[in-house]
């Protein structure tokens, strides 16, 4: 009887073992078949896979060639070559979830955006308008996932409206342990953007306080990646260059925007042109050290901003310029920002240095020719810059043919109606400005040099400018009589009379005016002052020179007549002209 009981027990155990074995062996193909047949009912998308293997004894699950399709059932939305998870069974008894390993090999996803719609919107749970009474959650209070690894991933993002596609390859994620109930979680992510750019990140997060520290390293990221998004605001052709960065981002996941950024960033070979192909700015290399960036308080603090090989281009056209052509006009119907409610920007830069750079000014508003002035060797420096305070800039540069310029500025960037500007030009070749002289007077400048010092005080947008110009050995060519010019002045004669014995001419040119006046032109005022002086000299040279020396006109005419006779063999044309002037008796 006892043996019969033992035998019966063995039979029952064997039968149960066989049943469990049959269920264990059959559950994998059954689960695979069920998922594939009912995936549309479960999640609204077709799902196929090559193999599913579930081991109920060890808690492991492996999926091979898993594919989820778009809503059209023909295009793959997401796929995974291999998905493996190892679930520890014993901790489930105490309502704990512990995963010993999670591995995802070659994941792929294609994200498509069209306006505010995405190709995964139908997968998102719909909001229920009916209020449901919340029951106590039976979700495990402890979840620990160890040895998370995602490798060889690929993510493709396409914006249909912008016709822009970004491909991220070699996506890799390594997380030693992800614990949701306590302690710190460390994670590392690696991915490749496009062909050369890389992104590496390390995340440390306190799961209890939700505080995190993210280290983000970018390598050779092309700035062209943001070009489609800037086209809404800029009429650009080229946007080139690469960016490297090593940033630290700290914050709290419970307050998404409450984070601070610090670290370093570099840019190489940056180039921006407008839609006409005109250059705006190019930068060979630039670097910045960020002390703190905090968006909620509009705080931007930098230890230094350095740049080498910068080239700025400003091109004037009759109706516009290259910078205005870059900027798209603001939409008249766009909502205006409430400036009273906005937080004022706090921008500080301890040291700023731009070296070995260039500025090229081109004026295409002239009728006769184009004026181009290349300024090289630009060195610009500033210390303790404060957007909301008084700042001082100093710069120096070289001009073609040995010219030099020094520039100083003092003022507040938020109050440009009050500022001080000083510029000192030394040994400047006058031939550089021949296009202006030709356009205004029909004369080409063929030689000579100039020193020019300008001191400008601007108060409430009213400028008071003192300008001193020393001209040395200035010569001009023949007059282009076929040209219609603004100032019909005998320039050769005026220069001959104004020059001293050393060939020098000195001008003091005060300029006053209101910068808000659309008719105000600094350039025209200076040029008109010089031209008016030329006209005055040419019309009444005897009176001008006699008054300058405190002599009577009769005495001066006698002196000038003697000089004309002495120089007659040197310059017959000029001496003949002066002879006529000398014999004219102007009223005293």
Beta strands, then each sheet from edge to edge (+ up, - down):
strand 1: 47-48
strand 2: 51-55
strand 3: 60-69
strand 4: 76-87
strand 5: 96-114
strand 6: 117-118
strand 7: 142-159
strand 8: 164-179
strand 9: 184-193
strand 10: 197-206
strand 11: 211-222
strand 12: 236-252
strand 13: 255-274
strand 14: 279-294
strand 15: 299-316
strand 16: 346-363
strand 17: 371-386
strand 18: 391-399
strand 19: 403-412
strand 20: 415-429
strand 21: 445-459
strand 22: 462-476
strand 23: 504-514
sheet 1: 1+ 3- 2+
sheet 2: 1+ 3- 4+ 5- 6+
sheet 3: 1+ 3- 4+ 5- 7- 8+ 9- 10+ 11- 12+ 13- 14+ 15- 16- 17+ 18- 19+ 20- 21+ 22- 23+
end
